[in-house]
Amino acid sequence: MSNAGPHGPPVLQFQNTVKDYGSKRIGPVDLSIGKGEIMGFLGPNGSGKTTCIRLMLGLIRPSSGNVRVNGYDPISKHVEALNHVAYSPELPNIQTFLTPTELLSLVSHELGFQADKDAEIKRVLELVGLIEYRDTKVGKLSKGMVQRLSVAQALIGDPELLILDEPMLGLDPAGSAHFREVFREFAVGGKGTVFMSSHMMNEVESLCTSVSIIHSGRILFRGSCSEVVRKVLDYSVVTVEAQGLQQETLNSIKEISNVSQVRINNQIVEIMVKGHDDIRPAVSDLIVKSGAKLYTIKTADNMLERAYIEALKKNGVDR
């Protein structure tokens, strides 16, 4: 794997990193993340995701190997490594008697961010959709609102690296869609980097520019979503939404090279393909020529989830 990411040298790097707990060993982990990446970090419970995050943040020391954040050791050069790094934890523990404004004021003070502090607090509260609740006690906020507030405190001061642990947890669909845009905008043009640990495959697939799958403390696969799918799965799936399909057309689709199965449910057709040939032009041509109405034709949305489950099965995890 190259040590250079999409925009120059790595922002985060694990080099043969091991954390030995005695009863359990995580690693060796070799992983580098370049500036501008939005990486999804996937793995079952107990696979080493939390350990990797703690190593990044300098909360624990590796037993062997190296961890580098912005080129620095987060243990011996803690301030230099974590300057411009922000973290949003899973299930944030925020004091319930504070309001969002009060919390963000405290965060701004700790970061030494005083210039236009009020304007910055207003900016991030608007960004995460909490401006109407700025003076509401945290104890009265919903779980999703607390999650939004956790991301807000991470965005204070315009950091360069976001480390996010299940950032979409508790959000409604509209909130998740909004946060996807926030994170894309954060990373656009390589100005920021996002490391996101998550179990939500659909969010990772729709947001992340790259993924890593970790199991038993080792990186199994690393690459873009499409690269990981191709590495793990020996098949692909195309879904079609059409109206007026006749059996004759379905039979013709079955005869396309490498098509192994065609299933239809109302107006949705699922086509299983051996390998990863793109059969969409051939399928759409058959449907249009038949006189049926073609609405959509695309690769199935859940291919990363299928690849993830298959990767774990191949490594002895029955999910």
N, C-alpha and C positions, 0 to 999 in steps of 0.2 A: 504494500500500500504506500502510495506517495505521502511524504510528509507535508506536502503543500496542499492547501485547500483551494477553493474556488478563487480566492483573492489573496495570494501570497502565503506566508508561513502560517503554521497552525496556531489557532487561538487556544485550543485545548489539546493536550497530548498525553497519552499514557504510553509508556515505553517499558514493556515486559513487567508491568506493575502487578504485584502480589500483595494481598492482605490476608495474613494467616491468623485466624481467630483461635487456633488450636483444634477445636471441634469441627471447624469449617474453614476452607481455603477458597478465597476469591482470586482468580487469575491463573496464569498471567494474562493481563489485558494489554493489547496493543491497539491503539485507536487514536486517530488524529482528526480534528475538526477545523476546517478553514473558515476564515472570515467570510461572512455573508451566507453561510449555511444555516438552514433550519433543519436540525437533525432530530428525528424521532428515535428515542432509545427504548427498545422493546425487550420484554422478557417476563417470564412468570415470576410469581412471588418467590423471594428467596434466591433469585438468580444473580444478584450482585448489583442491581441498579442503584439502590440506596447507598451501598458502600462506595460506588464510583462517585456519586454526588458528594458524599462526605470527604472523599479524597480530594476532589476538585476544590472544595471550600476550605481545605486545610483543617478540617475538624478531626481527622484521624491521620496517622502516619502510615505510609505503606511499609510492609515488612521487607520488601525488596523492589527493585525497579524504580522508575521515576514517574512523577506527575508534573506537568508544566501547564501553567495558566498564563497566557500572554508572555510566555517564555521564562516565567519565574517559578520557583518551587513555592507552593502555597503554604508550606510549613516554615521554611527558613526565611523566605521573602514574602511574608503574608500580605503586607500592605501593598507592595509593588504588584504582586500577582492578582490581587482582588480589587485593585483600583479600577473603577468603571465596570465592575461585575455586580450583577444583582441577582437575587434568589427569591423565588416564590415557592414556598413549601406546600406539600399536600396537607390538607386539613390544618390550615394556619391557626395558631393559638394566639389570638389577638385579645387584649384586655377589653372586656365587654363594657366597661364604664367610659371608654374613649369614644369620640366621634371620629369619622373619617378625616375631618379637617385636623383634629388634634393629633391623630396618629401620624398623618403625613407631615405635620409640623415637627413632631419629634424625630421622624426619619430624616427630614431636611436638616435639622440641627445636628444630628449625629454624623451626617455626611458632610457637614460644613457647607451646605448649600444654602446661602442666605440671600443671594442676589435675586430680586424679584420672586421671593419665596411664595408669596400669596398667588402670584400669577401662575407659577409652576404647579402649585397644588390644584388650582382651578383647572389647569390644562389636563392633568392626569385624571382628575375626577370626571371631567367631561369625556375623556378618552375611553374610560372604562364604564361610562354610563351611570355614575353615582352622584352627579352634581346635585340632584334633587334631595339626596340623602346625606349631604355633607355634614349636617349638624344633628344627625340621628345617632343615638348610642349604638355601638356595635352589637350589643346584646339584643337589640330589636331588629337587626338585619337578618334576612334569610341566608341560608347556606350559600346560595349562589352569589348574593351580594357580598358576603365575606370573602368569597373566592375572588370576586372582582377587586375588592379592596387589597387583597394580597398582591395581585398583579399591579395595582396602582402604586403600592409602596416600592415595588421593584422598578417601576418606570421613572421614579423621581430622579431628576438630575440627568436624564438622558444617558443611561449607561451604554456600553458597547457590547456587553455580553449578558444575555438573560439565561439563567438556569432555572427551568420550570419543572416542577414535579406535579403532574396531573393538573395542569392549569384549567382544563375545561370541566373539572369535577363540579357537579351541582349546577352547572349553567343550563339554561333552557336553550332550545335550538337557535333562537335569534341571538342570544348571548354568545353561543359558540361561533356562529357565523361572523359576528362582529369582532370577536377576539382573533379569528383567523386573519381578518383584514388588518387588525392592529399589529400582529406579529409579522405579517408580510411586509407591511409598510416599515416596520422597525428594521428589517433586514434588506430592504430594497437597495440595489446598487452596491451591496457589500458593506454598507455603513454599520450594520449590526449583525450579531450572530445569536442564534437561539438554539439551546440544548433543551429538549423537551422529553422527559420521561413520561410514558403514558401507556395505559391499557386500551385506550380507545382507538381501535384500528382505523375507523372511518375518518377520525380527525387527523391522524397521522398521514393517512393516504392523501387526504385533500389538501393538507398544509405543507408537509415536510418536503424539502428538496432531497433529503437523504435519510436513510434509516440504518440502524445497527440493531441486530438481534443478539442478546446475551443470554447464555444458559450455563448454569454451574460455574459462573465466574469467567466464562470465556466468550469472546465474540465469535458467533457462528457465521454471520453474514453482515456485509457492509456494502452500501451502494445506494443508488437511487431506488425508489419504490419499484420501478419497472425492472431494474437490474436484479434486485433481490427476488422478485417474482420469477424471472427467467432462470435464475440459478437454482431455485428450490423446486419449482413445479415443471413437470414435463407436459403440461397442457395449458391451454388458455380458454377463456369463455367469452363469447360475444352475445350481447343481449340486443334484441330487436323489438321495437314497438311498432306494430303495423295493423292496419284494418283491412279486412277482405282477403286475407290469405287463404288460398285453396290448397288442398292436400297435394295437388300436382306440384305446386311451387315448393312446398315443404320437402317433397321427395327429391326435387332438383337440388335443394340446398344440401340434403344428405349426401348427394353424389359429388359435392365439391371435395377436392383432394384434402385428406387429413381430418375431415369432419367425422367425428365418432358418434355423436348423438345430437338429436334435435328434440327439444321438449317445448310444448306450447301450453300456456295458461292464459286464457282469455286472449288479449291482444299482445301478450309478451312471449317472445320466443327466446329460448336459451340454447345456444349452439356450443357444444363442446368440441374443441379442436386439439388434435395431437400436435404437440410442439407449439410454436409461437408465430406461425405464418399469419399475416394479416389477410383475413378472408372477407373483410367488410366490403371492399369494392365489388367482389363477385356476388356476395349476398344481396347488396343493394341493387345491383343490376338486374338480378333475377326477379326481385320483388317489384321494381318499377315496371319492368317489361310485362309482368303478369297483370298489371292494372290495379294492384292493391295500393293502398295509401301507406307510405313509409313515413313514420313520425321521427323515430330515433334509431340509431344503430351505433353501438359503442362497446368497448371492452367492459366487462362486468366490474361494478364498483368495488366489490369485496375481494379482489384478487390478493391484496396484501394480507388480509386476514387468513385466507386459505393458505398462503405461503407460510405465514407465521405458524399456524397450527401444524402444517406438514413438516416444517423445520424442527419443531419440538418433538414430533413423533419420531423423526429420523434420529433424534438424539436421546430417545428413551423416555420422553415425557408424554404420558397419555392424557390429553386434554379433552 
